[in-house]
């Protein structure tokens, strides 16, 4: 986890996308730099992401995948936000603390204020539940006691089978790809739970 490089397997294909460089041109953004209420941060800071794409790594093929841009504005979530839905666009460490860059998603049928306050259920997604505004990345620290869960689903003749398993942070980051929706829970301004929302 000390390295900012990590491999992200794209589940459902044989494609492996590798985040080779995360060159962060910022000091760690703290919650004190964040406005109250709906203010999602006051000063965007540029963070440069360099990825080595595979020949089939085409984010335009998905309405959810992170946009293939070289830089994104980075802010921190509002301090009163309790939940989020998003993609793990990148990860790094800051003073032995895991920090995630979250590409926020919208959830069909749930407005953002409701999502921020009460979250969204983790449930099988046929592929149209999430949308990506591709506006900013939200950088947030992770609690050392955070719970990581990988939930998967399969469709069969008898319906949908769902399985969930707790994993380590390292296993979680090795599992998620740039188009893997995750439901996040925040406690005191940091991630306290992150669970993969399965697509099937």
Secondary structure, DSSP 8 states (H G I E B T S, - for coil): --SS-EEEE-TTSS-EEEEEEEEE-S----GGGS-STT---SS-EEEEEEEE--TT--GGG-SSS----SEEEEE---TT--EEEEEEEEEEEETTEEEEEEEEEEETTB-HHHHHHH------B-S-SEEEEEEEEEEEEEEEEEEEEEEEEEEETTEEEEEEEEE-HHHHHHH--TT--EEEEEETTEEEEEEE--B-
